[in-house]
């Protein structure tokens, strides 16, 4: 499996299980309807575990543009490979969201709450204040990327050197994401991943969902740009610490 395909599959699994738990909790008539924040954060943590475990041997399991850019900024990943990884992550995110729609189609159509429909795909703040929503997303992603920088290893593949998480890092990074969700996710829904928010948001905009509302493009820049900033800040601190 090439790194490009691995990033597509890894991000696809992340979105399928992550957006899937969102759908199970918020859509009408599901078995998990209204089961709460603990179910959502646990589901996303398991989604990260599965995605990392499957893709890590082949791509390093970035599955997140903020991780890719953060590793590159820290000098742990070649900048030349960044565009291909970002493209793969977006493709995987969109595919994952699409298959969640297929799995829960009847429940989407039975749900009249347009915010709940959108919330299955993308994030939204509990209190809309773009500046502080940005800060919150940057802080959460800083924690994620800083932790990942201390879990990375290198694997030699036929296609060359892949820098990122090894399969053994699947469980630790899942716990990191779970912790971020429980501790920092209540304000913005902790996208902490530009592809995680933008890919599914695009799918929400184009899929034929009954009673669908807008895709909230006015907020969409926050979960795209803030995680990149958080990732770069984590890389900067990592480099400073390594020089001391």
Beta strands, then each sheet from edge to edge (+ up, - down):
strand 1: 152-157
strand 2: 160-165
sheet 1: 1+ 2-
end
